[in-house]
Amino acid sequence: MTINRISKFVVTATVTFGLLMSTAGFAGAAAAQQTAQAPNDTLQREVQHNLRMLNYYTVFDNLEFAVEGNRVILEGQVTNPEVKSEAVAVVKKISGVSDVQDNIKVLPLSNDDDRIRRAAYRAIYGDPQLSRYGFQSVQSIHIIVDQGHITLEGSVDSQADKNVAGIRANSVEGAFSSKNNLMVRGEK
C-alpha cells in the first residue's frame, strides 16, 4: 500500500513538474519572440524615419519598405535618381541592417508628366477639404505620375478624404488614368 502512495506521489510530482516546465517554456518562447520582435520594430521605425528625412524626397515620390529580419527591401517610385541612391545609402548605414534590396523605380523624365504632377498637386492640395494635408512636414498624399497615369499613395484621415482626393485626381486634364491607393488611417 505504501508503494502505491509513493508511486502516485512520484507520478503526480512528475506531471506537475512537467506542466511547470512546459509553462515556463511557453513563457520563455513568448519572451524570446517579444525580444526578437522589439529590434524589428525599432529597425522599422529607424528605416521609416531615415527615408522621410531624405533631402530631395517630395510629394511626387513614394518610398515603401519591408523588413525581413536584418534585411530591408525598398520599393516605390521616385522622380530624382538621387533620392533612390540616397535612400539605399542611408538605409545601409542603419545599425542592424545587413542587406538592402533596391526595387525603387526612377520615373522617366517627361515634361507632360511634370505638367500633370503640378496640376494634380493644385487639384488635390488646393481643395479645401484636403488642404490641411499640404501643411504637414511630409505630405501624406503622394502623387505619382508615370507616363500620364496618376497613382495616389499614402494615407488620409477618412474615407471621405480618400474619395475627394480620387475625384480631384480624376479631374486632371491630360492624365490618361488615375488610381487611388490611399489608405484610411485606423482601417486595415
Buried (B, 14 or more C-beta within 10 A) or exposed (E): EEEEEEEEEEEEEEEEEEEEEEEEEEEEEEEEEEEEEEBBEBBBEBBBEBBEEBEEBBBBBBBBBEBEEEEBBBBBBBBBEBBBBBBBEBBEEBEBBEEBBBEBEBBEEBEEBEBBBBBBBEBBBEBEBBEEBBEEEEBBBBBBBBEBBBBBBBBBEEEEBBBBBBBBBBEBEEBEEBEBBBEBEEEE
